[in-house]
Amino acid sequence: MKRRISDLCRSAPTVFYSLLLFTAGSVVAQADDKRVIGWIERVSITTKGLNMDAKVDTGADFSSVHADRIRYFMRDSVRWVEFTLRDNENREHTLQRPLKRTAKIKKKTRGHQERPVVVLQICIGDARYPAQVNLAQRAHFKYPLLLGRGFLKTRFIVDPGAKYLHQPMCQLGGAAG
């Protein structure tokens, strides 16, 4: 019995290092599938010409965009939201989207705030991605769009020392504007 345990102890480092290399290899393989983006990126949202700068925030759970004139309405027995976004040239774009859900966002001070959540197509570089985005009052922030972990986690690696690694090149358009 002592001999088997000592053999196992001698082989344990080999097993450990093999597992470590296997695990590291799978992490690298997963990273290869993800696009590297900077902590600030110029994106296009839903419609051609609606370009805005986005802060990439791995500390935020959810994505959020500054929206004005938020109004709920019904269309074909489904609750929709109409709202206005401003692009980098301060032009207004009024959009209508089905209400995906209502998010309960914890405030920094105390309590919670309810915000409507819609799905927007976000173009980064030459690819577009659906994103659940809550509509918020972000006028006091430098960047109107915040991309959180829910949007980032399966798609991107963030280089915190880089900005504007990609320019939006998608042809987005959309009947709902």
Helices and strands as residue ranges (DSSP letters): H 2-32, E 35-45, E 51-56, E 63-66, E 68-75, E 78-86, E 92-98, E 101-106, E 112-124, E 127-136, E 145-147, H 149-152, E 156-163
